[in-house]
Amino acid sequence: MQQVRRLEAFEAAPSGTALPKSPPAPLIQRADIRPISNVVPISRDRSMTLGRPFPVPVRKRGGKLVTLGNLWVLHRKLVVRVMALVIAVLVAGGLYIFREDVGEAAAVVGEFAGDQMAVAGFSIQSIEIDGLKLTRETDVARALGIAAGDVSLGYDVEAARLRVEEIPSIETATIRKIYPDRLVVSITEREPMARWRIDGATMLIDGSGSPIAPASIDDGELILVIGEGAGDDALPMINLVQRYPDLSFDLAALNRVGDRRWDLIFYSGLRVLLPETGVVDALSRLNDYQLEYQLLNRDLDLIDMRVAQYVAVRPTVREEEDDSQ
């Protein structure tokens, strides 16, 4: 307001007239600055510094909900495992109580699903089997256990493989599904090492002496072993005889006698009696006699080598000689 009045007075004054003097500025009174005393640090326990408790009391946390919350935060994995175990026990108990009803329902659902799969073209229509020489296809088909209407989706190939490998002539088997309706069976058979004749039957045996299949005419190239216990000891004896080609050339069979020793039977009818022990030495001497004297080509029906360092022979008796005498 004071400045406005001075401006109006200045405008109203005529030119050449001296302006009136402005009054002095008012004095400003300021409060005296007083020094601040030393600052005292506040202790952590404010209630004791102030000399009185807080105006609002602190509530103590607790209760079952807080305990459960702490349990969930600290032991979450354990709580989850316990809950899963409880649920599994309850489900298992329910299934056990209602097992008959559940079984009937599952059977109905499974039968319905199988019918629908068969209608959709997933029933097994063809089976391919390769690798068979000694094994009959009917034996493999029986082991597969496939009935009419079986679907490929639910067929257990692992169980079928184990059943197929139980056939004596089969060493390994592989079964593959080719969707929607085919099975491919690959067979690896055991390798026959000899023919074993016992109790009027002739079987093919492998290296361990186990029968694998009935022998046929096509197996005539395999050496024949005869007698009880011959199958178990056949392979070592066959390998030993095959060291001497001159001895195995016309050999017809190896005969096991009393499950203790062997006899060599040739197609000419000659029989060579080998000892119970020292078979290697006896065969070596017999091979030397053959190379030097052609002993096996003589007209003999028996050569006895059971006594070491001695050889006994028996000539063949002809019917004409008997008549002349």
C-alpha positions in Angstrom: 0.0 0.0 0.0 2.8 2.3 0.7 4.4 1.8 -2.7 1.1 2.5 -4.4 0.7 5.8 -2.6 4.3 6.9 -3.6 3.5 6.1 -7.2 0.3 8.2 -7.2 2.2 11.1 -5.6 4.8 10.9 -8.2 2.3 11.0 -11.0 0.4 14.0 -9.5 3.5 16.1 -9.0 4.1 18.7 -11.7 7.3 18.8 -13.6 10.2 20.6 -11.9 8.7 20.0 -8.5 10.8 18.1 -6.0 9.5 14.7 -5.0 8.6 14.1 -1.3 11.0 12.1 0.8 10.0 8.5 1.5 9.7 7.5 5.1 12.5 5.2 6.4 12.1 1.4 6.1 10.7 -0.4 9.2 13.2 -2.3 11.4 12.9 -6.1 11.5 13.2 -7.6 15.0 14.9 -11.0 15.0 15.0 -13.4 17.9 18.3 -14.0 19.7 20.1 -17.1 18.7 20.6 -19.3 21.7 23.2 -22.2 21.6 21.9 -25.7 21.5 23.0 -28.0 24.3 24.9 -31.2 23.6 22.7 -33.9 21.8 22.1 -36.9 24.0 21.9 -40.2 22.0 18.6 -42.0 22.3 18.9 -45.5 23.7 17.4 -48.5 21.9 14.9 -48.9 24.7 12.8 -45.8 24.0 10.3 -46.6 26.7 13.0 -46.3 29.4 14.4 -43.1 27.9 11.1 -41.4 27.8 10.3 -42.7 31.2 6.9 -44.1 30.3 5.5 -47.0 28.2 4.2 -46.8 24.7 0.7 -45.3 24.5 -0.4 -48.4 22.4 0.4 -51.8 23.9 2.1 -54.3 21.5 -0.1 -57.4 21.0 1.6 -60.8 21.3 1.2 -62.9 18.2 0.1 -66.5 18.7 -2.6 -69.0 18.2 -3.2 -72.1 16.1 -3.4 -70.3 12.8 0.0 -68.7 13.4 1.5 -72.1 14.3 0.1 -73.7 11.1 1.5 -70.8 9.1 4.9 -71.2 10.5 4.8 -74.9 9.9 3.8 -74.4 6.3 6.6 -71.8 5.7 9.4 -73.8 7.5 8.4 -77.4 6.5 6.5 -77.1 3.3 8.1 -80.1 1.6 7.4 -82.3 4.6 3.8 -81.1 4.8 3.2 -81.8 1.2 4.7 -85.3 1.4 2.6 -86.1 4.5 -0.6 -84.8 2.8 0.2 -86.9 -0.4 0.8 -90.0 1.8 -2.5 -89.5 3.6 -4.4 -89.0 0.3 -2.7 -92.1 -1.2 -3.7 -94.2 1.9 -7.3 -93.0 1.7 -7.5 -93.7 -2.1 -5.9 -97.2 -1.6 -8.3 -97.9 1.3 -11.3 -96.9 -0.8 -10.2 -99.0 -3.7 -9.7 -102.0 -1.4 -13.1 -101.6 0.1 -14.8 -101.3 -3.2 -12.4 -103.5 -5.1 -15.1 -105.8 -6.5 -17.1 -102.9 -7.9 -14.0 -101.3 -9.3 -12.9 -104.5 -10.9 -16.2 -105.1 -12.6 -16.3 -101.5 -13.8 -12.7 -101.7 -15.1 -13.5 -105.0 -16.9 -16.6 -103.4 -18.6 -14.6 -100.3 -19.6 -11.8 -102.4 -20.9 -14.0 -104.7 -22.9 -15.8 -101.7 -24.4 -12.5 -100.0 -25.2 -11.2 -103.1 -26.8 -14.3 -103.5 -29.0 -14.0 -99.9 -30.1 -10.3 -100.3 -30.9 -11.0 -103.5 -32.9 -13.7 -101.6 -34.8 -11.3 -98.8 -35.5 -8.8 -101.2 -37.1 -6.3 -101.9 -34.3 -7.0 -105.6 -33.9 -4.0 -107.8 -34.8 -4.5 -109.2 -38.3 -1.1 -110.5 -39.4 2.0 -112.0 -37.7 5.4 -112.2 -39.5 7.9 -114.7 -38.1 11.5 -114.9 -39.5 14.6 -116.9 -38.5 12.9 -120.3 -38.1 14.8 -123.4 -39.1 14.4 -125.8 -36.2 11.3 -124.4 -34.5 7.8 -124.9 -35.7 5.6 -121.9 -36.4 2.8 -123.5 -34.4 5.0 -123.5 -31.3 5.8 -119.8 -31.7 2.1 -118.9 -32.4 1.1 -120.8 -29.3 3.6 -118.9 -27.2 2.5 -115.5 -28.6 -1.0 -116.3 -27.2 -3.0 -114.0 -29.6 -6.7 -114.6 -29.6 -9.2 -113.3 -32.1 -10.1 -109.7 -31.5 -6.9 -108.8 -29.6 -5.8 -105.2 -30.2 -2.2 -104.2 -30.8 -2.4 -101.3 -28.3 -3.0 -103.5 -25.3 -0.7 -106.4 -26.3 2.2 -107.0 -24.0 5.2 -107.7 -26.2 7.6 -108.2 -23.3 5.6 -111.0 -21.7 5.2 -112.6 -25.2 8.9 -112.4 -25.8 9.6 -114.2 -22.5 7.1 -117.0 -23.5 8.7 -117.4 -26.9 12.2 -117.7 -25.5 11.1 -120.6 -23.3 10.9 -122.7 -26.4 14.1 -125.0 -26.2 15.3 -124.3 -29.7 15.1 -120.4 -29.4 18.0 -118.4 -27.9 16.6 -114.9 -28.3 13.4 -113.3 -29.7 12.4 -109.8 -30.7 8.8 -108.7 -31.1 7.8 -105.4 -32.6 4.4 -103.8 -33.1 3.7 -102.2 -36.5 0.5 -100.2 -36.1 -2.3 -100.6 -36.6 -2.6 -104.4 -37.0 0.8 -106.2 -37.5 3.4 -108.0 -35.3 6.9 -108.8 -36.5 8.7 -111.6 -34.6 12.5 -112.1 -35.2 13.9 -115.4 -33.9 17.6 -116.4 -33.2 17.8 -120.2 -32.7 20.4 -122.2 -30.8 23.2 -123.7 -32.8 23.1 -127.5 -32.8 26.4 -129.2 -32.2 25.5 -132.9 -32.4 22.7 -135.4 -32.5 21.9 -137.4 -29.3 20.1 -140.7 -29.4 18.6 -142.0 -26.2 15.6 -144.2 -25.5 14.9 -144.6 -29.2 14.6 -140.8 -29.8 17.2 -138.6 -31.6 17.5 -135.0 -30.5 19.6 -132.1 -31.6 21.7 -130.7 -28.7 23.7 -127.5 -28.3 27.1 -127.0 -26.9 25.9 -127.4 -23.3 24.2 -130.7 -24.2 20.7 -129.4 -23.8 18.1 -130.8 -26.3 16.8 -128.1 -28.6 14.7 -129.9 -31.2 14.0 -133.3 -32.8 16.6 -134.4 -35.3 15.7 -134.9 -39.0 17.3 -136.4 -42.1 18.7 -133.0 -43.0 20.8 -133.1 -39.8 22.8 -136.1 -40.9 26.1 -134.2 -41.1 26.2 -133.7 -37.4 28.0 -136.3 -35.4 25.9 -138.8 -33.5 26.4 -139.5 -29.7 24.6 -142.4 -28.1 23.8 -143.4 -24.5 22.9 -141.9 -21.2 25.0 -138.9 -20.2 26.4 -138.6 -23.7 24.8 -135.2 -24.2 26.6 -133.5 -21.3 30.1 -134.7 -22.3 29.6 -134.7 -26.1 31.3 -131.4 -27.0 34.7 -132.0 -25.4 34.9 -135.5 -26.9 33.9 -134.2 -30.4 36.5 -131.5 -30.3 39.1 -134.1 -29.2 38.3 -136.5 -32.0 38.2 -133.8 -34.6 41.9 -133.1 -33.9 42.7 -136.3 -35.9 41.1 -136.1 -39.4 42.1 -139.7 -40.2 40.1 -141.0 -37.2 37.0 -138.9 -37.8 36.8 -139.6 -41.5 34.5 -142.6 -41.4 33.2 -142.1 -37.9 29.5 -142.9 -37.4 28.9 -142.3 -33.7 30.4 -141.8 -30.3 28.9 -144.3 -27.8 28.9 -143.4 -24.1 29.3 -146.5 -21.9 28.1 -146.4 -18.4 28.5 -142.7 -18.3 32.2 -143.4 -17.7 34.0 -143.9 -21.1 33.6 -143.7 -24.9 33.5 -146.1 -27.8 34.2 -145.1 -31.4 31.8 -146.7 -33.9 32.6 -146.6 -37.6 30.4 -147.1 -40.6 32.3 -150.3 -41.4 31.1 -151.8 -38.2 34.4 -151.4 -36.4 34.2 -150.5 -32.7 37.2 -149.0 -30.8 37.1 -149.2 -27.1 38.7 -146.2 -25.4 39.9 -146.2 -21.8 38.1 -144.4 -18.9 41.2 -142.3 -18.3 44.1 -141.4 -20.7 41.8 -140.8 -23.7 44.1 -138.3 -25.3 47.1 -140.7 -25.2 44.9 -143.6 -26.6 43.6 -141.5 -29.5 47.2 -140.3 -30.3 48.4 -144.0 -30.5 45.4 -145.0 -32.6 46.2 -142.2 -35.0 49.8 -143.3 -35.3 48.7 -146.9 -36.0 46.3 -145.6 -38.7 49.0 -143.5 -40.4 51.6 -146.3 -40.2 49.5 -149.5 -40.5 46.1 -148.4 -41.7 44.7 -150.2 -38.7 41.2 -148.9 -39.2 41.0 -150.2 -42.7 41.8 -153.8 -41.7 39.1 -156.4 -41.6 38.5 -156.0 -37.9 35.3 -155.6 -35.8 36.9 -154.6 -32.5 40.0 -152.7 -31.3 40.5 -152.6 -27.6 42.7 -149.8 -26.2 41.6 -149.8 -22.6 45.0 -151.0 -21.3 47.8 -148.6 -21.7 50.7 -149.6 -24.0 48.6 -152.5 -25.4 46.3 -152.9 -28.3 44.0 -155.9 -28.7 42.2 -156.6 -32.0 39.5 -159.0 -33.1 39.2 -160.0 -36.7 35.8 -160.0 -38.4 34.2 -163.4 -38.6 32.5 -164.2 -41.9 29.7 -166.5 -42.4 31.5 -168.3 -45.3 34.3 -169.2 -42.9 31.9 -170.6 -40.4 30.4 -172.8 -43.1 33.7 -174.1 -44.3 34.7 -175.1 -40.8 
